Amino acid sequence: MNAFDTLLFGYYPYVCMTVFFLGSLLRFDRDQYTWKSDSSQLLRAGTLRWGSNLFHIGVLFLFFGHFTGLLTPHFVYEHFVSAPDKQMGAMIGGGIFGTLGFIGLTMLLHRRLTDPRIRATSRSSDILILVLLWLQLVLGLVTIPLSAQHLDGSLMMNLAEWAQHIVTFRSGATEQLAGAGWIFKTHLFLGMTLFLVFPFTRLVHIWSGFATLTYLIRPYQLVRSRRLNLPVAHNLPRHSDAGV
């Protein structure tokens, strides 16, 4: 691996993760008013429902699929799921939900770029993050036929080893990508870049989405009667007596 690969896949991941966590914390602390998704539904509903649902269903599956597939050590599942089977499952699931996410995001991007009212109220970061996500989905779908050329699961195992070396701060992470093509490397780079820009975009509302899981363990709601047992009106002091 050359120095450029070492920079992109050895050091750049830590830069992205540092900005991701520290930037999110600082934005929550200093700019909580901007901690929202800025829905444009009031401007025009149109294709928002279909586009948003397809996009979120696809992306949520892809996120947790990537998170589990890349960061779960091989010894955890090797006794009941082989590397080729894992790769085939990832290709099928990624293909289905990647397509759903791509269709939904294309609808959302088209809506934001072509509707004058929505375009006028959109920030540059809104359009940037949609374009980056769209490119990332395209790259992910392109990797599927390329992955079909490595059905033994070796490439997927190398990608997982790279990710696990990074999160555990082990050396030799970059060497795991020696056999990966430029499509896979670009997909990894763009994925890390999404974490880099995350704190500066509407994506921060994802944190709030995860926080809603606390609803499941919330304490019981205490309901009080609206009857406050106040004294009747004729027993209250008059305004003149009260000095008002």
TORKOL-311826 format. One line per field, with one value per residue: residue number from 1; residue in three letters; y, x, z of N, C-alpha, C, O in turn. Coordinates in steps of 0.05 Angstrom, whole numbers, plus 5000, padded with zeros to 4 digits. Each point is the difference from the previous one (the first is absolute). Layout:
<atoms>
k = NUM_... .
r = Ala_... .
n_py = Y_... .
n_px = X_... .
n_pz = Z_... .
ca_py = Y_... .
ca_px = X_... .
ca_pz = Z_... .
c_py = Y_... .
c_px = X_... .
c_pz = Z_... .
o_py = Y_... .
o_px = X_... .
o_pz = Z_... .
</atoms>
This chain:
<atoms>
k = 1_2_3_4_5_6_7_8_9_10_11_12_13_14_15_16_17_18_19_20_21_22_23_24_25_26_27_28_29_30_31_32_33_34_35_36_37_38_39_40_41_42_43_44_45_46_47_48_49_50_51_52_53_54_55_56_57_58_59_60_61_62_63_64_65_66_67_68_69_70_71_72_73_74_75_76_77_78_79_80_81_82_83_84_85_86_87_88_89_90_91_92_93_94_95_96_97_98_99_100_101_102_103_104_105_106_107_108_109_110_111_112_113_114_115_116_117_118_119_120_121_122_123_124_125_126_127_128_129_130_131_132_133_134_135_136_137_138_139_140_141_142_143_144_145_146_147_148_149_150_151_152_153_154_155_156_157_158_159_160_161_162_163_164_165_166_167_168_169_170_171_172_173_174_175_176_177_178_179_180_181_182_183_184_185_186_187_188_189_190_191_192_193_194_195_196_197_198_199_200_201_202_203_204_205_206_207_208_209_210_211_212_213_214_215_216_217_218_219_220_221_222_223_224_225_226_227_228_229_230_231_232_233_234_235_236_237_238_239_240_241_242_243_244 .
r = Met_Asn_Ala_Phe_Asp_Thr_Leu_Leu_Phe_Gly_Tyr_Tyr_Pro_Tyr_Val_Cys_Met_Thr_Val_Phe_Phe_Leu_Gly_Ser_Leu_Leu_Arg_Phe_Asp_Arg_Asp_Gln_Tyr_Thr_Trp_Lys_Ser_Asp_Ser_Ser_Gln_Leu_Leu_Arg_Ala_Gly_Thr_Leu_Arg_Trp_Gly_Ser_Asn_Leu_Phe_His_Ile_Gly_Val_Leu_Phe_Leu_Phe_Phe_Gly_His_Phe_Thr_Gly_Leu_Leu_Thr_Pro_His_Phe_Val_Tyr_Glu_His_Phe_Val_Ser_Ala_Pro_Asp_Lys_Gln_Met_Gly_Ala_Met_Ile_Gly_Gly_Gly_Ile_Phe_Gly_Thr_Leu_Gly_Phe_Ile_Gly_Leu_Thr_Met_Leu_Leu_His_Arg_Arg_Leu_Thr_Asp_Pro_Arg_Ile_Arg_Ala_Thr_Ser_Arg_Ser_Ser_Asp_Ile_Leu_Ile_Leu_Val_Leu_Leu_Trp_Leu_Gln_Leu_Val_Leu_Gly_Leu_Val_Thr_Ile_Pro_Leu_Ser_Ala_Gln_His_Leu_Asp_Gly_Ser_Leu_Met_Met_Asn_Leu_Ala_Glu_Trp_Ala_Gln_His_Ile_Val_Thr_Phe_Arg_Ser_Gly_Ala_Thr_Glu_Gln_Leu_Ala_Gly_Ala_Gly_Trp_Ile_Phe_Lys_Thr_His_Leu_Phe_Leu_Gly_Met_Thr_Leu_Phe_Leu_Val_Phe_Pro_Phe_Thr_Arg_Leu_Val_His_Ile_Trp_Ser_Gly_Phe_Ala_Thr_Leu_Thr_Tyr_Leu_Ile_Arg_Pro_Tyr_Gln_Leu_Val_Arg_Ser_Arg_Arg_Leu_Asn_Leu_Pro_Val_Ala_His_Asn_Leu_Pro_Arg_His_Ser_Asp_Ala_Gly_Val .
n_py = 4976_5019_5027_4996_4964_5004_5024_4981_4973_5034_5030_4992_4958_4998_5003_4966_4967_5008_4998_4958_4978_5003_4982_4955_4983_5001_4969_4958_4996_4992_4959_5010_5043_4999_5000_5009_4982_5024_4985_4970_4977_5025_4990_4963_4996_5012_5014_5038_5005_5011_5042_5027_4997_5017_5044_5018_4996_5026_5042_5005_4994_5033_5032_4995_5010_5043_5023_4989_5016_5043_5011_4982_4999_4999_5014_5043_5013_5006_5008_5045_5022_4978_4991_4958_4970_4997_4976_4955_4984_4995_4963_4961_4986_4985_4957_4967_4985_4971_4959_4970_4980_4964_4961_4973_4975_4961_4968_4976_4967_4961_4971_4974_4964_4967_4982_5021_4982_4962_5003_5016_4964_4993_4971_5032_5018_5033_5040_5030_5017_5035_5041_5024_5021_5040_5036_5020_5027_5042_5031_5021_5033_5039_5017_5017_5031_5040_5017_5018_5039_5017_4972_5010_5035_4983_5002_4969_4961_4998_4992_4957_4974_5006_4982_4956_4995_5005_4971_4971_5028_4976_4983_5029_5038_5030_4984_5018_5040_4974_4975_5032_4987_5012_4965_4962_4999_4992_4957_4977_5003_4979_4956_4992_4997_4960_4968_4994_4982_4958_5001_4989_4959_4999_4995_5044_5013_4996_5036_5035_4999_5012_5044_5003_4991_5042_5009_4981_5032_5012_5039_4978_4991_5037_4972_5041_4995_4997_4961_5043_4989_5015_5031_4991_4999_4975_4962_5001_5001_5032_5008_5010_4964_4987_5031_4980 .
n_px = 5017_4972_5033_5003_5021_5045_5014_5002_5035_5029_5004_5002_5014_5045_5020_5001_5029_5042_5012_5010_5036_5042_5008_5004_5040_5034_5000_5014_5045_5017_4999_4992_5012_5044_4991_5012_4959_4983_4973_5004_4997_5020_5044_5018_4955_4962_5037_4981_4956_4983_4998_4969_4957_4988_4991_4962_4965_4995_4986_4956_4972_4993_4970_4955_4980_4993_4964_4960_4982_4990_4961_4975_5012_5038_5032_4994_5021_5041_4987_4993_5038_4986_5044_5009_5001_5038_5034_4999_5012_5045_5017_4995_5022_5042_5002_4993_5026_5030_4985_4995_5037_5014_4978_5006_5037_4996_4978_5022_5025_4981_4989_5033_5007_4970_5005_4974_4959_4990_4991_4958_4974_5008_5007_5031_4997_4970_5010_5020_4976_4975_5019_5008_4965_4991_5025_4988_4965_5007_5019_4971_4975_5022_4995_4959_4990_5005_4964_4974_5022_4971_4990_5041_4985_5021_4977_4968_5015_5007_4965_4987_5023_4989_4963_5003_5016_4971_4967_5023_4990_4976_5037_5019_4991_5032_5026_4977_5021_5027_4973_5006_4960_5012_4986_5025_5035_4990_4995_5037_5022_4982_5012_5041_5002_4984_5031_5023_4979_5011_5042_5018_4990_4976_5039_5010_4977_5037_5027_4987_5017_5043_5005_4990_5042_5017_4991_5034_5031_4971_5012_4991_4970_5023_4967_5007_4983_4968_4984_4997_4958_4992_5025_4967_4974_4963_5018_4988_5044_4978_4980_4957_4973_4989_4968_4961 .
n_pz = 5000_4970_4986_4955_4983_4997_4964_4959_4992_4993_4965_4956_4996_5002_4960_4971_5008_4986_4957_4985_5014_4984_4959_4998_5012_4971_4969_5011_4998_4960_4984_5043_5002_5004_5044_4958_5000_5034_5032_4966_5038_5032_4997_5017_5001_4979_4979_5016_4994_4959_4985_5017_4985_4960_4998_5015_4974_4964_5003_5007_4965_4971_5013_5004_4961_4986_5016_4985_4963_5003_5019_4967_5043_4976_5028_4991_4962_5015_5042_4997_5007_4964_4997_4988_5034_5024_4983_5005_5040_5006_4983_5021_5037_4995_4986_5029_5034_4983_4990_5033_5018_4977_5005_5036_5002_4978_5022_5029_4985_4987_5033_5017_4974_5008_5041_4970_5002_4977_4956_4992_5002_4957_5033_5006_5041_4997_4982_5025_5033_4986_4996_5037_5018_4982_5010_5038_4997_4985_5027_5028_4982_5001_5041_4994_4969_5019_5022_4968_5000_5030_4967_4986_4977_4964_4961_4992_4985_4955_4973_4996_4970_4957_4983_4988_4958_4967_4991_4975_4967_4971_5017_4971_5022_5007_5033_5034_5000_5024_5026_5031_4985_4958_4975_4998_4971_4957_4988_4993_4960_4964_4996_4984_4955_4987_5003_4962_4965_5011_5017_4961_5015_4961_4979_5004_4963_4974_5003_4976_4958_4995_4992_4956_4989_5002_4957_4977_5000_4968_5019_5038_4969_5008_5011_4982_5041_4969_5016_4990_4986_4957_5020_5029_4962_5010_4987_4957_5007_5024_4960_5005_5003_4959_4999_4990 .
ca_py = 5024_5024_5020_5011_4982_5001_5025_4999_4977_4995_5023_5014_4991_5012_5028_5000_4992_5021_5022_4990_5001_5025_5020_4996_5009_5030_5011_4997_5018_5028_5007_4980_5009_4990_4971_4991_4991_5021_4988_5018_4988_5021_5013_4983_4972_4987_4974_4999_4976_4976_5003_4998_4973_4982_5007_4992_4971_4990_5009_4988_4972_5000_5009_4979_4977_5005_5001_4972_4984_5009_5001_4975_4982_4976_4977_5001_4987_4982_4973_4996_5015_5001_5025_5003_5004_5028_5019_4998_5014_5029_5009_5000_5020_5026_5007_5006_5024_5021_5010_5015_5026_5016_5011_5021_5023_5014_5015_5022_5018_5013_5018_5024_5015_5010_5016_5027_5008_4984_5008_5026_4997_4980_5009_4985_4975_4981_4989_4986_4974_4982_4991_4981_4975_4988_4988_4977_4978_4991_4985_4975_4982_4992_4979_4974_4982_4996_4981_4973_4988_4989_4986_4985_5017_5009_5029_5010_4995_5020_5026_4999_5002_5028_5015_4992_5011_5029_5006_4990_5015_4981_5006_4982_5001_5007_4977_4983_5009_4997_4988_5013_5018_5028_5004_4995_5021_5025_4996_5004_5028_5016_4994_5014_5029_5006_5004_5025_5023_4995_5020_5026_4997_4992_4972_4998_4991_4971_4995_5002_4976_4979_5007_4993_4973_5002_4999_4973_4996_5025_4995_5003_5028_5008_5017_5014_5012_5029_5013_5008_5005_5027_5011_5011_5027_5020_5000_5012_5029_5016_5012_5025_4992_4988_5021_4999 .
ca_px = 4983_5016_4995_4974_4981_5003_4987_4971_4988_5013_4997_4975_4977_5000_4992_4971_4986_5004_4982_4973_4992_5005_4984_4972_4997_5001_4976_4978_5004_5000_4979_4979_4977_5004_5001_4975_5002_4989_4981_4988_4974_4980_5003_4987_5002_5007_5014_5016_4994_5012_5029_5011_4998_5018_5028_5006_5000_5024_5025_5002_5009_5027_5018_5003_5013_5029_5011_5002_5017_5028_5011_4997_5023_4993_4997_4974_4979_5012_4990_4974_4998_5026_5006_4985_4971_4997_5003_4976_4979_5005_4995_4971_4988_5010_4988_4972_4996_5014_4983_4978_5011_5007_4976_4990_5017_4997_4976_5005_5019_4986_4981_5013_5014_4982_4979_5011_4996_5018_5027_5006_5003_5021_5027_5020_5006_4978_5004_5026_4998_4983_5017_5020_4986_4992_5024_5007_4982_5008_5025_4994_4987_5020_5018_4987_5010_5029_5003_4993_5025_5015_4979_5012_4998_5026_5001_4983_5015_5022_4987_4992_5024_5008_4983_5005_5026_4997_4986_5015_5025_5021_5016_4997_4973_5002_5008_4977_4987_5019_4987_4975_5001_4995_4972_4996_5014_4985_4977_5009_5007_4976_4986_5013_4995_4973_5004_5015_4982_4976_4992_4994_4976_4976_5003_5002_4975_5001_5005_4975_4986_5009_4992_4972_4999_4996_4971_4992_5006_4992_4984_4972_4991_4984_4978_4987_4974_5000_4987_5022_4988_5004_4976_4979_5006_4991_5019_5025_5001_4995_5023_5006_5011_5026_5020_5005 .
ca_pz = 5000_4998_5021_4996_5012_5029_5009_4997_5014_5026_5018_4994_5016_5027_4997_4996_5024_5019_4992_5003_5028_5013_4987_5009_5027_5000_4988_5019_5023_4992_4980_5001_4983_4973_5002_4989_4972_4983_4981_4980_4994_4998_4974_4980_5009_4976_5001_5025_5015_4988_5000_5027_5010_4986_5007_5028_5002_4987_5013_5027_4996_4991_5022_5020_4987_4999_5027_5010_4982_5001_5027_5015_4994_4986_5017_5013_4984_4981_5004_4988_4975_4987_4987_4975_5006_5010_4977_4984_5014_4998_4972_4995_5016_4992_4975_5004_5015_4987_4979_5012_5009_4977_4988_5018_5001_4974_5001_5018_4987_4978_5012_5011_4979_4979_5011_5007_5028_5017_4993_5012_5029_5005_5004_4984_5013_4995_4973_5001_5014_4983_4978_5011_5006_4974_4989_5017_4993_4973_5003_5014_4981_4980_5012_5001_4979_5004_5021_4989_4989_5024_5015_5022_5024_5009_4999_5022_5025_5002_5007_5029_5016_5000_5019_5028_5008_5005_5024_5023_5000_4994_4976_4977_4989_4971_4984_4995_4976_4977_4976_4994_4977_5006_5006_5029_5016_4998_5017_5028_5005_5001_5025_5021_4997_5011_5029_5003_4996_5016_5020_4987_4983_5013_5009_5029_5012_5004_5028_5014_4993_5018_5028_5005_5011_5029_5005_5008_5028_5014_5024_4997_4999_5023_4991_5021_4993_4995_5022_5018_5026_5008_5014_4982_4993_5019_5023_4991_5004_4977_4989_5015_5026_4996_4992_4972 .
c_py = 5025_5020_5012_4982_5000_5025_4997_4979_4993_5023_5015_4989_5012_5029_5002_4994_5022_5024_4991_5003_5027_5022_4997_5010_5031_5012_4997_5020_5029_5008_4980_5008_4988_4969_4988_4993_5021_4988_5021_4991_5022_5014_4984_4971_4983_4972_4996_4974_4975_5002_4996_4972_4980_5005_4990_4970_4989_5007_4989_4971_4999_5008_4978_4975_5004_5000_4972_4984_5007_4997_4975_4981_4974_4976_4999_4984_4978_4971_4995_5017_5002_5027_5003_5005_5029_5020_4998_5014_5030_5010_5001_5022_5028_5009_5009_5027_5024_5012_5016_5028_5018_5012_5022_5025_5015_5017_5025_5021_5015_5021_5026_5017_5013_5017_5027_5008_4985_5007_5026_4999_4980_5013_4983_4973_4980_4986_4983_4972_4981_4990_4980_4973_4986_4987_4975_4976_4989_4983_4973_4980_4990_4979_4972_4981_4995_4979_4972_4986_4988_4986_4984_5016_5013_5031_5012_4996_5021_5027_5000_5001_5028_5016_4993_5009_5029_5005_4990_5012_4981_5009_4980_5001_5005_4975_4982_5007_4997_4989_5013_5019_5028_5007_4996_5021_5027_4999_5004_5029_5018_4995_5014_5030_5008_5004_5026_5025_4997_5022_5027_4999_4992_4971_4997_4991_4970_4993_5001_4976_4976_5005_4992_4971_5000_5001_4973_4995_5025_4993_5004_5029_5006_5020_5012_5011_5030_5014_5006_5007_5028_5011_5012_5029_5020_5001_5013_5030_5014_5013_5025_4993_4988_5020_4999_5023 .
c_px = 5018_4991_4972_4978_5002_4987_4970_4987_5013_4996_4973_4976_4999_4993_4970_4986_5003_4981_4971_4990_5003_4982_4970_4995_5000_4975_4976_5002_4996_4977_4977_4976_5003_5000_4973_5003_4989_4982_4988_4972_4979_5001_4987_5004_5009_5012_5015_4995_5013_5031_5012_4999_5019_5029_5007_5000_5025_5025_5003_5009_5030_5019_5005_5013_5030_5013_5004_5020_5029_5012_4997_5023_4990_4994_4972_4979_5011_4989_4973_4996_5028_5004_4986_4971_4995_5002_4975_4976_5003_4994_4970_4986_5008_4987_4971_4996_5016_4984_4977_5010_5007_4976_4988_5016_4999_4975_5003_5018_4987_4980_5013_5013_4980_4977_5011_4998_5019_5029_5008_5005_5021_5027_5018_5006_4978_5004_5025_4996_4983_5017_5020_4987_4992_5024_5009_4983_5007_5025_4994_4987_5020_5018_4987_5009_5030_5004_4993_5024_5017_4981_5011_4999_5026_5001_4984_5015_5022_4989_4992_5025_5011_4984_5005_5028_4998_4987_5014_5028_5024_5015_4994_4972_5002_5007_4977_4986_5017_4987_4975_5003_4993_4971_4995_5014_4985_4975_5007_5007_4976_4984_5012_4995_4973_5001_5014_4981_4975_4993_4992_4976_4976_5001_5001_4974_4999_5006_4974_4983_5008_4992_4971_4997_4996_4970_4991_5005_4993_4985_4971_4992_4981_4979_4986_4973_5003_4985_5020_4989_5006_4976_4981_5004_4992_5018_5027_5000_4993_5025_5008_5012_5027_5021_5007_4988 .
c_pz = 5000_5022_4998_5012_5030_5011_5000_5017_5026_5020_4996_5016_5028_4999_4998_5026_5022_4995_5004_5029_5012_4987_5008_5028_5002_4988_5018_5023_4992_4982_5000_4983_4972_5000_4991_4971_4981_4978_4981_4992_4996_4973_4978_5009_4976_5003_5026_5015_4988_5000_5027_5011_4987_5008_5028_5004_4989_5015_5028_4999_4993_5022_5020_4988_4998_5028_5011_4984_5002_5027_5016_4993_4988_5018_5014_4984_4981_5003_4988_4975_4989_4987_4973_5004_5010_4977_4982_5013_4998_4972_4995_5016_4992_4973_5003_5013_4989_4977_5011_5009_4977_4987_5018_5000_4973_4999_5018_4988_4977_5010_5010_4979_4981_5010_5009_5029_5018_4994_5014_5030_5007_5004_4982_5012_4995_4973_5000_5012_4983_4977_5009_5005_4974_4987_5015_4994_4972_5002_5013_4981_4979_5011_4999_4978_5003_5022_4991_4988_5023_5018_5023_5026_5009_5001_5023_5027_5003_5008_5030_5017_5001_5020_5029_5010_5007_5027_5025_5001_4996_4975_4978_4987_4969_4983_4993_4973_4975_4975_4992_4976_5007_5006_5030_5017_4999_5017_5030_5006_5002_5025_5024_4999_5010_5030_5005_4999_5017_5019_4988_4982_5016_5010_5030_5012_5003_5029_5016_4994_5018_5029_5006_5010_5030_5006_5010_5030_5017_5026_4994_5000_5023_4990_5024_4990_4995_5022_5022_5028_5010_5015_4981_4997_5022_5025_4993_5005_4975_4990_5016_5027_4997_4991_4971_4986 .
o_py = 5001_4995_5007_5010_4998_4998_5008_5004_4981_4995_5010_5016_5006_5011_5017_5013_5005_5010_5017_5011_5010_5017_5021_5012_5011_5020_5019_5009_5016_5023_4987_4982_4996_4988_4991_5006_4997_5003_5022_5007_4997_5011_5011_4990_4987_4983_4980_4987_4985_4981_4986_4990_4984_4982_4988_4990_4983_4982_4993_4991_4984_4988_4993_4985_4981_4989_4994_4986_4982_4993_4998_4993_4990_4984_4979_4988_4988_4985_4977_4996_5011_5015_5021_5016_5012_5019_5021_5013_5014_5022_5019_5015_5018_5023_5019_5018_5023_5024_5021_5020_5024_5024_5022_5022_5025_5022_5021_5024_5025_5022_5022_5025_5021_5016_5001_5011_5011_5002_5003_5016_4995_5019_4979_4980_4976_4975_4979_4981_4976_4976_4980_4979_4976_4977_4981_4978_4975_4978_4979_4976_4978_4983_4981_4978_4979_4984_4980_4976_4988_5008_4988_4990_5013_5011_5019_5017_5009_5015_5021_5013_5009_5015_5018_5006_5010_5016_5009_4991_5004_5012_4978_4983_4987_4998_4984_4984_5011_5007_4990_5013_5006_5019_5016_5009_5014_5019_5012_5010_5017_5018_5009_5013_5022_5017_5014_5018_5020_5009_5016_5020_4997_4991_4978_4990_4990_4981_4983_4990_4985_4982_4996_4993_4980_4996_4998_4983_5004_4978_5012_5016_4985_5021_4986_5007_5013_5025_4982_5008_5005_4989_5009_5013_5020_5018_5005_5012_4991_5001_5005_5014_5002_4993_5010_5003 .
o_px = 5020_4982_4987_4981_4979_4988_4987_4978_4992_4997_4989_4984_4979_4988_4987_4980_4981_4987_4983_4979_4981_4989_4987_4980_4984_4990_4984_4980_4990_4991_4995_4985_4980_5004_4984_5021_5004_5006_4994_4990_4982_4980_4986_5023_5021_4987_5015_5019_5013_5013_5020_5019_5013_5016_5021_5017_5013_5017_5022_5017_5015_5022_5023_5014_5015_5022_5021_5016_5017_5024_5010_5004_4979_4983_4992_4982_4985_5002_4992_4980_5018_4981_4990_4987_4980_4984_4991_4985_4980_4989_4990_4984_4984_4994_4992_4987_4992_5000_4993_4987_4996_5000_4993_4990_5002_5000_4991_4996_5004_4997_4990_5002_5007_4988_5017_5019_5012_5016_5023_5014_5005_5008_4993_5004_5005_4997_5001_5010_5005_4998_5004_5011_5001_4998_5009_5009_4999_5001_5012_5006_4997_5010_5015_5009_5010_5019_5010_4999_5020_4997_4985_5007_5001_5011_5009_4998_5006_5012_5003_4999_5009_5011_5001_5003_5013_5010_4995_5016_5021_4988_4989_4994_4985_4990_5001_4984_4994_5007_4986_5020_4991_4995_4986_4989_4999_4992_4985_4992_4998_4988_4986_4997_4996_4986_4994_5003_4984_4977_4988_4995_5001_4982_4996_5000_4982_4989_4995_4985_4983_4994_4993_4979_4990_4992_4981_4987_5011_4988_4992_5011_4982_5008_4991_4998_5016_5001_5009_5016_5006_4978_5008_5014_5014_4998_5016_4978_5008_5020_5024_5018_5017_5023_5022_5002 .
o_pz = 5014_5015_5020_5012_5014_5022_5019_5011_5014_5024_5020_5009_5010_5019_5013_5007_5015_5018_5009_5005_5013_5014_5004_5006_5014_5010_5003_5010_5016_5000_4980_4992_4987_4979_5016_4988_4976_4976_5009_4979_4984_4991_4983_5003_5000_5012_5003_5009_5015_5007_5003_5012_5013_5004_5004_5014_5012_5005_5008_5016_5010_5003_5006_5013_5005_5003_5012_5011_5000_5002_5023_4976_5006_4994_5009_5011_4986_4981_4996_4986_5012_4996_4995_4986_4993_4999_4990_4986_4997_4997_4988_4990_4999_4996_4987_4990_5003_4996_4989_4995_5001_4992_4990_4999_5000_4990_4993_5002_4997_4989_4996_5004_4988_4985_5017_5011_5018_5019_5009_5011_5024_4986_4990_4986_5000_4998_4988_4989_5000_4992_4986_4994_4998_4990_4988_4999_4996_4988_4992_5001_4991_4985_5003_5005_4992_4999_5011_4996_4994_5024_5016_5021_5021_5019_5013_5018_5023_5015_5013_5022_5021_5016_5017_5023_5018_5015_5022_5016_5012_4982_5005_4984_4985_4978_4982_4990_4979_4978_4982_4997_5023_5014_5013_5020_5020_5012_5015_5021_5018_5012_5018_5020_5010_5011_5020_5016_5002_5000_5014_4986_5025_5014_5011_5023_5014_5011_5017_5017_5009_5015_5023_5009_5011_5023_5015_5012_5021_5001_4979_5015_5005_4991_5018_4977_5013_5001_5013_5018_5024_4996_4978_5016_5004_5016_5018_4999_4978_5014_5004_5009_5018_4997_4993_4976 .
</atoms>
